[in-house]
Amino acid sequence: MESINVARGASVTPRMALPCISNLQTLHYNLLLHRNRKTNGRKLRSVSCRASAGRGGGRGLDRRDVLLGIGAAAAMVATQGGGGALAAPIQAPDLGHCDEPVDLPDPDTAPEISCCPTYSAGTVAVDFTPPPASSPLRVRPAAHLVDIAYLAKYERAVSLMKKLPADDPRSFKQQWRVHCAYCDGAYDQVGFPGLEIQIHSCWFFFPWHRMYLYFHERILGKLIGDETFALPFWNWDAPAGMSFPAIYANCRLSSLYDPRRNQAHQPPFPLDLNYNGTDPTIPEDQLIDQNLKIMYRQMISGARKKELFMGHPYSAGDQPKPGAGTVEFVPHNTVHNWTGDPRQPNGEDMGMFYSTARDPVFFAHHGNVDRMWYIRHGLFPRDTDFADPDWLDATFLFYDEEARLVRVRVRDSLDEAALRYTYQDVGPLPWLNAKPSTGPAGALPGTLDKTVRVALTRPKTSRSRKEKDAEEEAPVIEGIEVPDHSAYVKFDVFVNAPENADVASR
């Protein structure tokens, strides 16, 4: 039996599907997008989370023990791409053709935004070459463990970056625009006019952000003349790091400070990795325990296949956002939303794509996101990265510490040691064995005005190891109906939720 727990908010009918190829992760889900004005002309009336065979054939996906959070205002089943059999790697955009971003919130609640980074016509990109093996190894520290000397150096580096001329591609103003352009549809795919490049909700999420941080880090080091400088990471997967990093809230005069943050979530207020817009009322020790179980699910039990962890394939000609990986769903999205300022129309800065990289804590947050990929290589070395050339040979453009335009391939991002950086050892992973227990079940269908539990009969049990390696079974939840699709709604679906879990308040 699989016990599935659905938190309040709608009506839903479950069934089991086996085999399941691309299941719940095909939803256009993003907690960052409270509202999305780009709907491709479709009006949503219901959401059906079915298994569907997309590009890639018979790869099985595992959704047991995985939380599904659906932002209903933007939720829809993703189109499985137009690339088909002739798919090819997505190529770096033409920086000379940067348009108004399309994935912005309602124009009535957002200012006029130009996401286009600086670019001079005729600039020729050079191919990326890794730093020499003899160059210093940059060790990224946990933000809550840095000393005064490091903090002074970091603040100075960011201050100098903010003082660079506005049109310098290394300036802070240009740095946040890089993220805005690639994440809000300012660039079209080469050869597919009108079809945006989007590096979220797909298999480019980890490698693109890794290289974005790589160049940002090297620019900061160059500005202060320190080849060993490394960005800190927000250690939100461990109890000691489960609050907003104090170094970013240290002083309004600090270059690391951003006024557009949730003022109720300043340190030492505990972080909720499953944040849904309201703060839980459970004791802090229980919240930490839930956070660790979430990490176990997103890194271990719910991410055993590379598509589940890394995100779904996305090739030239494909529609954007084919499906995100577990960590991008939670805790990546939820930490963004938890940090953003609810006083702002769209949760700016951290709570909205176009503005998120304006907050320096963005880079600490994504440092730990990148660390999850780093850890994943150690946990599942043979089932993390793709061998598909459409992934390996996809290209993107960044400016380096010398203000040169650099063409990077995904294959350039796969080896942290070759990029000459690593992470501070903060001890054993506290979530590695935080496996949740199961609880009693109720019945569905029903109206979700309270937490409902239901037991599902598995269509096939006692599968062999070979069968499990080849195919993963997944519960399918369908028939979710939301009356008002203009409202921000989030559903939590827990599979095998602990009996004592406080799911009703979440």
MARVOPA-430844 format. One line per field, with one value per residue (C-alpha): x, y, z; residue number from 0; residue in three letters. Coordinates in steps of 0.1 Angstrom, whole numbers, plus 5000, padded with zeros to 4 digits. Example, Ala and Ser with C-alpha at 12.3 -4.5 7.8 and 13.67 -1.06 7.14 Angstrom:
BEGIN
c1 c(5123; 5137) .
c2 c(4955; 4989) .
c3 c(5078; 5071) .
pos c(0; 1) .
code c(ALA; SER) .
***
This chain:
BEGIN
c1 c(5000; 5011; 4996; 4990; 4981; 4966; 4964; 4934; 4924; 4905; 4890; 4911; 4909; 4939; 4949; 4980; 4999; 5027; 5049; 5051; 5075; 5069; 5045; 5039; 5070; 5056; 5036; 5045; 5052; 5071; 5066; 5086; 5059; 5029; 5013; 5025; 5011; 5024; 4998; 5001; 4964; 4951; 4926; 4931; 4900; 4915; 4949; 4954; 4986; 4989; 5018; 5028; 5055; 5076; 5109; 5133; 5113; 5109; 5128; 5109; 5105; 5100; 5075; 5071; 5078; 5078; 5060; 5041; 5035; 5014; 5012; 4977; 4978; 5006; 5000; 4995; 5007; 5038; 5038; 5064; 5084; 5085; 5120; 5109; 5133; 5154; 5162; 5196; 5213; 5200; 5226; 5238; 5214; 5221; 5228; 5221; 5184; 5173; 5136; 5113; 5110; 5078; 5077; 5071; 5042; 5011; 5024; 5001; 5021; 5057; 5078; 5092; 5120; 5149; 5166; 5190; 5227; 5251; 5264; 5284; 5276; 5303; 5317; 5331; 5327; 5356; 5352; 5355; 5388; 5390; 5415; 5450; 5451; 5478; 5456; 5444; 5414; 5386; 5368; 5333; 5325; 5292; 5277; 5270; 5306; 5326; 5348; 5351; 5380; 5362; 5330; 5350; 5366; 5333; 5315; 5344; 5342; 5304; 5308; 5334; 5311; 5282; 5305; 5315; 5301; 5266; 5275; 5304; 5293; 5310; 5289; 5263; 5236; 5246; 5251; 5215; 5204; 5221; 5198; 5168; 5174; 5179; 5150; 5123; 5123; 5143; 5162; 5147; 5162; 5185; 5166; 5132; 5120; 5094; 5104; 5121; 5151; 5143; 5169; 5144; 5122; 5145; 5178; 5198; 5188; 5220; 5247; 5235; 5234; 5268; 5285; 5266; 5281; 5315; 5319; 5303; 5327; 5358; 5347; 5345; 5379; 5394; 5381; 5398; 5429; 5423; 5425; 5413; 5381; 5350; 5313; 5296; 5268; 5236; 5237; 5199; 5200; 5215; 5200; 5228; 5220; 5182; 5177; 5185; 5223; 5232; 5259; 5233; 5212; 5242; 5238; 5218; 5251; 5265; 5268; 5251; 5220; 5187; 5157; 5132; 5132; 5106; 5112; 5095; 5121; 5152; 5176; 5172; 5136; 5136; 5135; 5106; 5118; 5082; 5071; 5037; 5031; 5023; 5046; 5040; 5030; 5048; 5078; 5112; 5126; 5096; 5101; 5138; 5128; 5104; 5130; 5154; 5128; 5121; 5158; 5158; 5129; 5142; 5177; 5172; 5138; 5122; 5152; 5166; 5165; 5185; 5154; 5138; 5168; 5182; 5149; 5135; 5152; 5149; 5163; 5163; 5127; 5112; 5087; 5102; 5098; 5093; 5097; 5118; 5139; 5131; 5156; 5144; 5109; 5118; 5138; 5150; 5117; 5104; 5136; 5133; 5096; 5104; 5131; 5111; 5093; 5056; 5052; 5062; 5036; 5053; 5075; 5105; 5135; 5141; 5105; 5104; 5125; 5132; 5145; 5159; 5196; 5194; 5197; 5232; 5218; 5207; 5243; 5245; 5212; 5223; 5257; 5239; 5217; 5249; 5263; 5233; 5245; 5280; 5267; 5245; 5275; 5288; 5255; 5245; 5276; 5262; 5227; 5232; 5244; 5231; 5250; 5227; 5246; 5216; 5225; 5263; 5267; 5241; 5258; 5253; 5272; 5287; 5312; 5343; 5364; 5382; 5349; 5354; 5323; 5327; 5308; 5302; 5290; 5272; 5300; 5323; 5304; 5305; 5337; 5340; 5376; 5384; 5367; 5390; 5364; 5350; 5328; 5338; 5333; 5306; 5303; 5279; 5247; 5220; 5193; 5210; 5190; 5160; 5135; 5099; 5075; 5040; 5006; 4969; 4948; 4914; 4894; 4891; 4875; 4866; 4866; 4900; 4888; 4910; 4938; 4927; 4945; 4940; 4956; 4965; 4968; 5000; 4994; 5026; 5046; 5078; 5095; 5130; 5160; 5163; 5127; 5132; 5163; 5146; 5113; 5099; 5063; 5045; 5011; 4991; 4969; 4942; 4910; 4924; 4900; 4905; 4876; 4898; 4929; 4940; 4947; 4980; 4973; 4996; 4987; 5009; 5007; 5026; 5032; 5038; 5036; 5044; 5013; 5023; 5031; 5015; 5002; 4969; 4985; 5008) .
c2 c(5000; 5035; 5061; 5095; 5126; 5156; 5189; 5211; 5234; 5215; 5182; 5154; 5117; 5095; 5064; 5044; 5043; 5019; 5025; 5062; 5083; 5119; 5124; 5152; 5171; 5181; 5208; 5244; 5249; 5277; 5293; 5323; 5331; 5342; 5353; 5348; 5369; 5346; 5318; 5312; 5321; 5292; 5296; 5269; 5251; 5221; 5203; 5167; 5151; 5121; 5100; 5109; 5096; 5125; 5128; 5103; 5071; 5047; 5063; 5057; 5083; 5078; 5100; 5080; 5099; 5132; 5164; 5179; 5217; 5232; 5269; 5267; 5301; 5289; 5252; 5234; 5203; 5212; 5207; 5180; 5201; 5207; 5193; 5157; 5133; 5162; 5176; 5193; 5212; 5246; 5272; 5304; 5333; 5362; 5389; 5415; 5404; 5408; 5417; 5427; 5398; 5378; 5359; 5390; 5394; 5415; 5448; 5467; 5454; 5454; 5483; 5486; 5462; 5458; 5425; 5429; 5428; 5452; 5441; 5457; 5447; 5425; 5412; 5378; 5351; 5329; 5293; 5285; 5270; 5258; 5275; 5259; 5228; 5247; 5276; 5281; 5260; 5282; 5268; 5281; 5286; 5281; 5316; 5310; 5300; 5329; 5351; 5389; 5390; 5370; 5392; 5424; 5410; 5398; 5432; 5450; 5429; 5434; 5471; 5474; 5455; 5478; 5508; 5497; 5517; 5506; 5494; 5473; 5436; 5428; 5454; 5442; 5459; 5438; 5406; 5405; 5412; 5381; 5360; 5381; 5376; 5339; 5333; 5357; 5350; 5379; 5357; 5335; 5302; 5304; 5292; 5294; 5330; 5337; 5306; 5316; 5302; 5293; 5277; 5269; 5238; 5217; 5199; 5231; 5244; 5231; 5236; 5271; 5284; 5267; 5287; 5319; 5316; 5306; 5338; 5360; 5346; 5351; 5387; 5394; 5379; 5399; 5431; 5426; 5409; 5376; 5344; 5324; 5343; 5321; 5328; 5316; 5291; 5292; 5259; 5255; 5217; 5216; 5228; 5253; 5270; 5269; 5306; 5337; 5341; 5369; 5383; 5395; 5412; 5427; 5464; 5485; 5501; 5468; 5460; 5426; 5442; 5444; 5461; 5440; 5410; 5394; 5413; 5386; 5361; 5378; 5357; 5338; 5331; 5294; 5286; 5265; 5245; 5238; 5274; 5280; 5317; 5312; 5304; 5271; 5272; 5240; 5241; 5248; 5213; 5198; 5222; 5213; 5176; 5182; 5201; 5172; 5148; 5171; 5171; 5133; 5131; 5156; 5142; 5105; 5088; 5111; 5116; 5082; 5088; 5116; 5131; 5134; 5152; 5172; 5180; 5170; 5171; 5204; 5207; 5231; 5238; 5224; 5245; 5259; 5244; 5207; 5198; 5207; 5184; 5177; 5203; 5230; 5225; 5223; 5238; 5261; 5277; 5277; 5294; 5321; 5327; 5326; 5353; 5376; 5407; 5402; 5440; 5441; 5434; 5402; 5392; 5411; 5407; 5370; 5360; 5369; 5358; 5392; 5407; 5377; 5382; 5418; 5404; 5393; 5364; 5349; 5338; 5321; 5304; 5291; 5281; 5255; 5245; 5239; 5220; 5197; 5187; 5183; 5160; 5141; 5131; 5114; 5097; 5085; 5089; 5068; 5083; 5121; 5136; 5129; 5115; 5130; 5154; 5177; 5184; 5182; 5204; 5231; 5265; 5297; 5331; 5348; 5376; 5366; 5386; 5403; 5414; 5389; 5372; 5335; 5306; 5278; 5243; 5222; 5197; 5224; 5225; 5189; 5188; 5211; 5202; 5212; 5245; 5249; 5252; 5231; 5234; 5237; 5203; 5210; 5175; 5146; 5153; 5154; 5145; 5115; 5090; 5112; 5088; 5095; 5069; 5061; 5068; 5057; 5064; 5078; 5079; 5099; 5115; 5143; 5181; 5192; 5215; 5195; 5170; 5138; 5105; 5076; 5042; 5032; 4996; 4991; 4974; 4953; 4944; 4924; 4937; 4925; 4947; 4947; 4958; 4986; 4999; 4999; 5015; 5035; 5035; 5067; 5077; 5099; 5125; 5139; 5159; 5188; 5217; 5253; 5278; 5310; 5306; 5342; 5334; 5320; 5285; 5258; 5221; 5198; 5161; 5139; 5102; 5080; 5111; 5105; 5101; 5129; 5153; 5187; 5187; 5203; 5236; 5236) .
c3 c(5000; 4993; 5016; 5000; 5019; 5002; 5020; 5018; 4989; 4961; 4951; 4937; 4926; 4928; 4908; 4902; 4869; 4859; 4840; 4844; 4823; 4830; 4858; 4882; 4873; 4839; 4856; 4850; 4887; 4902; 4936; 4923; 4898; 4919; 4886; 4851; 4824; 4797; 4793; 4755; 4752; 4772; 4800; 4826; 4840; 4856; 4860; 4852; 4864; 4841; 4830; 4795; 4772; 4761; 4744; 4757; 4753; 4782; 4810; 4842; 4870; 4907; 4925; 4957; 4989; 4970; 4978; 4950; 4953; 4926; 4920; 4905; 4888; 4866; 4866; 4833; 4817; 4797; 4760; 4752; 4728; 4691; 4685; 4680; 4663; 4649; 4683; 4687; 4716; 4724; 4713; 4730; 4722; 4699; 4725; 4699; 4698; 4734; 4738; 4765; 4789; 4786; 4819; 4841; 4865; 4858; 4843; 4866; 4896; 4882; 4870; 4835; 4834; 4809; 4814; 4785; 4796; 4780; 4746; 4718; 4683; 4667; 4701; 4694; 4721; 4730; 4740; 4777; 4790; 4826; 4849; 4851; 4874; 4894; 4902; 4938; 4949; 4960; 4991; 4995; 5032; 5050; 5055; 5092; 5099; 5082; 5103; 5104; 5081; 5054; 5058; 5054; 5022; 5008; 5016; 4999; 4968; 4964; 4971; 4943; 4919; 4927; 4920; 4885; 4856; 4848; 4814; 4826; 4821; 4854; 4874; 4898; 4877; 4847; 4867; 4879; 4843; 4831; 4853; 4844; 4806; 4807; 4832; 4819; 4782; 4769; 4744; 4716; 4707; 4678; 4647; 4664; 4665; 4692; 4712; 4744; 4761; 4797; 4820; 4848; 4850; 4828; 4828; 4825; 4859; 4877; 4850; 4840; 4876; 4883; 4856; 4865; 4901; 4887; 4868; 4894; 4920; 4898; 4891; 4928; 4934; 4906; 4920; 4953; 4939; 4956; 4935; 4965; 4971; 4971; 4976; 5008; 5007; 5027; 5046; 5047; 5047; 5082; 5114; 5121; 5087; 5089; 5093; 5072; 5071; 5096; 5074; 5049; 5076; 5094; 5086; 5062; 5052; 5041; 5004; 5012; 5025; 5005; 5020; 5000; 5021; 5045; 5077; 5097; 5086; 5098; 5119; 5141; 5128; 5116; 5079; 5066; 5036; 5026; 5029; 5014; 5022; 5059; 5088; 5106; 5143; 5153; 5177; 5161; 5168; 5149; 5120; 5118; 5118; 5089; 5070; 5073; 5061; 5031; 5023; 5024; 5001; 4976; 4976; 4982; 4980; 4955; 4932; 4924; 4887; 4870; 4854; 4888; 4903; 4873; 4855; 4821; 4787; 4768; 4733; 4704; 4693; 4725; 4745; 4777; 4811; 4804; 4840; 4870; 4893; 4929; 4944; 4921; 4933; 4970; 4986; 4958; 4950; 4986; 5000; 4973; 4983; 5020; 5016; 4993; 5007; 5010; 5011; 4975; 4948; 4936; 4965; 4952; 4953; 4960; 4954; 4917; 4887; 4872; 4905; 4924; 4916; 4928; 4964; 4972; 4992; 4959; 4953; 4988; 4982; 4948; 4963; 4984; 4954; 4935; 4966; 4963; 4928; 4941; 4969; 4945; 4924; 4955; 4964; 4929; 4907; 4879; 4879; 4881; 4848; 4813; 4784; 4759; 4735; 4736; 4772; 4770; 4740; 4748; 4750; 4770; 4771; 4802; 4808; 4827; 4851; 4822; 4807; 4778; 4764; 4769; 4753; 4778; 4771; 4797; 4796; 4809; 4842; 4852; 4872; 4902; 4907; 4871; 4878; 4909; 4936; 4964; 4995; 5031; 5049; 5075; 5088; 5082; 5062; 5089; 5064; 5049; 5071; 5079; 5063; 5072; 5085; 5072; 5087; 5085; 5054; 5047; 5015; 4983; 4963; 4986; 4990; 5004; 5031; 5055; 5053; 5036; 5036; 5012; 5007; 4971; 4960; 4941; 4907; 4911; 4941; 4947; 4916; 4909; 4912; 4874; 4870; 4896; 4879; 4845; 4856; 4885; 4895; 4904; 4919; 4895; 4910; 4886; 4887; 4907; 4901; 4913; 4909; 4907; 4886; 4892; 4928; 4942; 4954; 4965; 4971; 4992; 4984; 5007; 4998; 5029; 5052; 5088; 5110; 5133; 5105; 5108; 5072; 5079; 5088; 5057) .
pos c(0; 1; 2; 3; 4; 5; 6; 7; 8; 9; 10; 11; 12; 13; 14; 15; 16; 17; 18; 19; 20; 21; 22; 23; 24; 25; 26; 27; 28; 29; 30; 31; 32; 33; 34; 35; 36; 37; 38; 39; 40; 41; 42; 43; 44; 45; 46; 47; 48; 49; 50; 51; 52; 53; 54; 55; 56; 57; 58; 59; 60; 61; 62; 63; 64; 65; 66; 67; 68; 69; 70; 71; 72; 73; 74; 75; 76; 77; 78; 79; 80; 81; 82; 83; 84; 85; 86; 87; 88; 89; 90; 91; 92; 93; 94; 95; 96; 97; 98; 99; 100; 101; 102; 103; 104; 105; 106; 107; 108; 109; 110; 111; 112; 113; 114; 115; 116; 117; 118; 119; 120; 121; 122; 123; 124; 125; 126; 127; 128; 129; 130; 131; 132; 133; 134; 135; 136; 137; 138; 139; 140; 141; 142; 143; 144; 145; 146; 147; 148; 149; 150; 151; 152; 153; 154; 155; 156; 157; 158; 159; 160; 161; 162; 163; 164; 165; 166; 167; 168; 169; 170; 171; 172; 173; 174; 175; 176; 177; 178; 179; 180; 181; 182; 183; 184; 185; 186; 187; 188; 189; 190; 191; 192; 193; 194; 195; 196; 197; 198; 199; 200; 201; 202; 203; 204; 205; 206; 207; 208; 209; 210; 211; 212; 213; 214; 215; 216; 217; 218; 219; 220; 221; 222; 223; 224; 225; 226; 227; 228; 229; 230; 231; 232; 233; 234; 235; 236; 237; 238; 239; 240; 241; 242; 243; 244; 245; 246; 247; 248; 249; 250; 251; 252; 253; 254; 255; 256; 257; 258; 259; 260; 261; 262; 263; 264; 265; 266; 267; 268; 269; 270; 271; 272; 273; 274; 275; 276; 277; 278; 279; 280; 281; 282; 283; 284; 285; 286; 287; 288; 289; 290; 291; 292; 293; 294; 295; 296; 297; 298; 299; 300; 301; 302; 303; 304; 305; 306; 307; 308; 309; 310; 311; 312; 313; 314; 315; 316; 317; 318; 319; 320; 321; 322; 323; 324; 325; 326; 327; 328; 329; 330; 331; 332; 333; 334; 335; 336; 337; 338; 339; 340; 341; 342; 343; 344; 345; 346; 347; 348; 349; 350; 351; 352; 353; 354; 355; 356; 357; 358; 359; 360; 361; 362; 363; 364; 365; 366; 367; 368; 369; 370; 371; 372; 373; 374; 375; 376; 377; 378; 379; 380; 381; 382; 383; 384; 385; 386; 387; 388; 389; 390; 391; 392; 393; 394; 395; 396; 397; 398; 399; 400; 401; 402; 403; 404; 405; 406; 407; 408; 409; 410; 411; 412; 413; 414; 415; 416; 417; 418; 419; 420; 421; 422; 423; 424; 425; 426; 427; 428; 429; 430; 431; 432; 433; 434; 435; 436; 437; 438; 439; 440; 441; 442; 443; 444; 445; 446; 447; 448; 449; 450; 451; 452; 453; 454; 455; 456; 457; 458; 459; 460; 461; 462; 463; 464; 465; 466; 467; 468; 469; 470; 471; 472; 473; 474; 475; 476; 477; 478; 479; 480; 481; 482; 483; 484; 485; 486; 487; 488; 489; 490; 491; 492; 493; 494; 495; 496; 497; 498; 499; 500; 501; 502; 503; 504; 505) .
code c(MET; GLU; SER; ILE; ASN; VAL; ALA; ARG; GLY; ALA; SER; VAL; THR; PRO; ARG; MET; ALA; LEU; PRO; CYS; ILE; SER; ASN; LEU; GLN; THR; LEU; HIS; TYR; ASN; LEU; LEU; LEU; HIS; ARG; ASN; ARG; LYS; THR; ASN; GLY; ARG; LYS; LEU; ARG; SER; VAL; SER; CYS; ARG; ALA; SER; ALA; GLY; ARG; GLY; GLY; GLY; ARG; GLY; LEU; ASP; ARG; ARG; ASP; VAL; LEU; LEU; GLY; ILE; GLY; ALA; ALA; ALA; ALA; MET; VAL; ALA; THR; GLN; GLY; GLY; GLY; GLY; ALA; LEU; ALA; ALA; PRO; ILE; GLN; ALA; PRO; ASP; LEU; GLY; HIS; CYS; ASP; GLU; PRO; VAL; ASP; LEU; PRO; ASP; PRO; ASP; THR; ALA; PRO; GLU; ILE; SER; CYS; CYS; PRO; THR; TYR; SER; ALA; GLY; THR; VAL; ALA; VAL; ASP; PHE; THR; PRO; PRO; PRO; ALA; SER; SER; PRO; LEU; ARG; VAL; ARG; PRO; ALA; ALA; HIS; LEU; VAL; ASP; ILE; ALA; TYR; LEU; ALA; LYS; TYR; GLU; ARG; ALA; VAL; SER; LEU; MET; LYS; LYS; LEU; PRO; ALA; ASP; ASP; PRO; ARG; SER; PHE; LYS; GLN; GLN; TRP; ARG; VAL; HIS; CYS; ALA; TYR; CYS; ASP; GLY; ALA; TYR; ASP; GLN; VAL; GLY; PHE; PRO; GLY; LEU; GLU; ILE; GLN; ILE; HIS; SER; CYS; TRP; PHE; PHE; PHE; PRO; TRP; HIS; ARG; MET; TYR; LEU; TYR; PHE; HIS; GLU; ARG; ILE; LEU; GLY; LYS; LEU; ILE; GLY; ASP; GLU; THR; PHE; ALA; LEU; PRO; PHE; TRP; ASN; TRP; ASP; ALA; PRO; ALA; GLY; MET; SER; PHE; PRO; ALA; ILE; TYR; ALA; ASN; CYS; ARG; LEU; SER; SER; LEU; TYR; ASP; PRO; ARG; ARG; ASN; GLN; ALA; HIS; GLN; PRO; PRO; PHE; PRO; LEU; ASP; LEU; ASN; TYR; ASN; GLY; THR; ASP; PRO; THR; ILE; PRO; GLU; ASP; GLN; LEU; ILE; ASP; GLN; ASN; LEU; LYS; ILE; MET; TYR; ARG; GLN; MET; ILE; SER; GLY; ALA; ARG; LYS; LYS; GLU; LEU; PHE; MET; GLY; HIS; PRO; TYR; SER; ALA; GLY; ASP; GLN; PRO; LYS; PRO; GLY; ALA; GLY; THR; VAL; GLU; PHE; VAL; PRO; HIS; ASN; THR; VAL; HIS; ASN; TRP; THR; GLY; ASP; PRO; ARG; GLN; PRO; ASN; GLY; GLU; ASP; MET; GLY; MET; PHE; TYR; SER; THR; ALA; ARG; ASP; PRO; VAL; PHE; PHE; ALA; HIS; HIS; GLY; ASN; VAL; ASP; ARG; MET; TRP; TYR; ILE; ARG; HIS; GLY; LEU; PHE; PRO; ARG; ASP; THR; ASP; PHE; ALA; ASP; PRO; ASP; TRP; LEU; ASP; ALA; THR; PHE; LEU; PHE; TYR; ASP; GLU; GLU; ALA; ARG; LEU; VAL; ARG; VAL; ARG; VAL; ARG; ASP; SER; LEU; ASP; GLU; ALA; ALA; LEU; ARG; TYR; THR; TYR; GLN; ASP; VAL; GLY; PRO; LEU; PRO; TRP; LEU; ASN; ALA; LYS; PRO; SER; THR; GLY; PRO; ALA; GLY; ALA; LEU; PRO; GLY; THR; LEU; ASP; LYS; THR; VAL; ARG; VAL; ALA; LEU; THR; ARG; PRO; LYS; THR; SER; ARG; SER; ARG; LYS; GLU; LYS; ASP; ALA; GLU; GLU; GLU; ALA; PRO; VAL; ILE; GLU; GLY; ILE; GLU; VAL; PRO; ASP; HIS; SER; ALA; TYR; VAL; LYS; PHE; ASP; VAL; PHE; VAL; ASN; ALA; PRO; GLU; ASN; ALA; ASP; VAL; ALA; SER; ARG) .
***
